[in-house]
Amino acid sequence: MEILIKPVITEKAETLAEERNKYTFVVNKKANKIQIKKAVEDMYNVSVTDVNTSVMPGKVKVRGTRSGYQIGKMSAYKKAVVSVEEGEVIDVYGNV
C-alpha cells in the first residue's frame, strides 16, 4: 500500500511550511498516523514530531456547457499535516 500520494502545494500549505515547519500531504485513506510518520521519515530523511490527519469530503462540481450542465463529483481524500523537528526541511519540489 502506497502511503504518501502527493504533497499539497497551496498558498496556505506553503505558509505553514515556512513559518511553522509543517508540511501537508495527500495520503491513502486507510493509512494511520504511525504509518504516515514512518513513510515521511523514510522518504525525506527527517524526524517527524507530530502528525495531524483529516478526511476531506467529496464535493459536487457543476460546469455549464453549450449542451447543458455537466454535474460531477470529486472524490474524498485524506490529508495529513506533518510537523518536523526545528531546523529540518522537506524539499517538496524535488528536481522540478
Contacts in CASP RR format, 6 or more apart in sequence:
PFRMAT RR
TARGET T0000
AUTHOR 0000-0000-0000
METHOD contacts of the structure
MODEL  1
MEILIKPVITEKAETLAEERNKYTFVVNKKANKIQIKKAVEDMYNVSVTD
VNTSVMPGKVKVRGTRSGYQIGKMSAYKKAVVSVEEGEVIDVYGNV
1 28 0 8 1.000
1 30 0 8 1.000
1 31 0 8 1.000
2 28 0 8 1.000
3 27 0 8 1.000
3 28 0 8 1.000
3 31 0 8 1.000
3 35 0 8 1.000
3 36 0 8 1.000
3 38 0 8 1.000
3 39 0 8 1.000
4 25 0 8 1.000
4 26 0 8 1.000
4 27 0 8 1.000
4 36 0 8 1.000
4 39 0 8 1.000
4 40 0 8 1.000
4 43 0 8 1.000
5 25 0 8 1.000
5 26 0 8 1.000
5 27 0 8 1.000
5 28 0 8 1.000
5 77 0 8 1.000
6 25 0 8 1.000
6 26 0 8 1.000
7 13 0 8 1.000
7 23 0 8 1.000
7 24 0 8 1.000
7 25 0 8 1.000
7 26 0 8 1.000
7 92 0 8 1.000
8 24 0 8 1.000
8 25 0 8 1.000
8 26 0 8 1.000
8 79 0 8 1.000
9 92 0 8 1.000
10 24 0 8 1.000
13 23 0 8 1.000
13 24 0 8 1.000
16 22 0 8 1.000
16 23 0 8 1.000
16 24 0 8 1.000
16 81 0 8 1.000
17 23 0 8 1.000
17 24 0 8 1.000
17 90 0 8 1.000
17 92 0 8 1.000
20 83 0 8 1.000
21 83 0 8 1.000
21 84 0 8 1.000
21 85 0 8 1.000
21 86 0 8 1.000
21 87 0 8 1.000
21 88 0 8 1.000
21 89 0 8 1.000
22 81 0 8 1.000
22 82 0 8 1.000
22 83 0 8 1.000
22 84 0 8 1.000
23 40 0 8 1.000
23 81 0 8 1.000
23 82 0 8 1.000
23 84 0 8 1.000
23 90 0 8 1.000
23 92 0 8 1.000
24 79 0 8 1.000
24 80 0 8 1.000
24 81 0 8 1.000
24 82 0 8 1.000
25 36 0 8 1.000
25 40 0 8 1.000
25 79 0 8 1.000
25 80 0 8 1.000
25 82 0 8 1.000
26 77 0 8 1.000
26 78 0 8 1.000
26 79 0 8 1.000
26 80 0 8 1.000
27 36 0 8 1.000
27 53 0 8 1.000
27 78 0 8 1.000
27 79 0 8 1.000
27 80 0 8 1.000
28 78 0 8 1.000
29 55 0 8 1.000
29 76 0 8 1.000
29 77 0 8 1.000
29 78 0 8 1.000
31 39 0 8 1.000
31 78 0 8 1.000
31 80 0 8 1.000
33 51 0 8 1.000
33 53 0 8 1.000
33 80 0 8 1.000
36 51 0 8 1.000
36 53 0 8 1.000
36 80 0 8 1.000
36 82 0 8 1.000
37 48 0 8 1.000
37 51 0 8 1.000
37 82 0 8 1.000
40 46 0 8 1.000
40 48 0 8 1.000
40 82 0 8 1.000
40 84 0 8 1.000
40 90 0 8 1.000
41 47 0 8 1.000
41 48 0 8 1.000
44 90 0 8 1.000
44 91 0 8 1.000
46 84 0 8 1.000
46 85 0 8 1.000
46 88 0 8 1.000
46 89 0 8 1.000
46 90 0 8 1.000
47 84 0 8 1.000
47 85 0 8 1.000
47 88 0 8 1.000
48 82 0 8 1.000
48 83 0 8 1.000
48 84 0 8 1.000
48 85 0 8 1.000
49 83 0 8 1.000
49 84 0 8 1.000
49 85 0 8 1.000
50 82 0 8 1.000
50 83 0 8 1.000
51 80 0 8 1.000
51 81 0 8 1.000
51 82 0 8 1.000
51 83 0 8 1.000
52 80 0 8 1.000
52 81 0 8 1.000
52 83 0 8 1.000
53 78 0 8 1.000
53 79 0 8 1.000
53 80 0 8 1.000
53 81 0 8 1.000
54 78 0 8 1.000
54 79 0 8 1.000
55 76 0 8 1.000
55 77 0 8 1.000
55 78 0 8 1.000
55 79 0 8 1.000
56 76 0 8 1.000
56 77 0 8 1.000
56 78 0 8 1.000
56 79 0 8 1.000
57 76 0 8 1.000
58 73 0 8 1.000
58 74 0 8 1.000
58 75 0 8 1.000
58 76 0 8 1.000
58 77 0 8 1.000
59 73 0 8 1.000
59 74 0 8 1.000
60 71 0 8 1.000
60 72 0 8 1.000
60 73 0 8 1.000
60 74 0 8 1.000
61 71 0 8 1.000
61 72 0 8 1.000
61 73 0 8 1.000
61 74 0 8 1.000
62 69 0 8 1.000
62 70 0 8 1.000
62 71 0 8 1.000
62 72 0 8 1.000
63 69 0 8 1.000
63 70 0 8 1.000
63 71 0 8 1.000
64 70 0 8 1.000
84 90 0 8 1.000
END
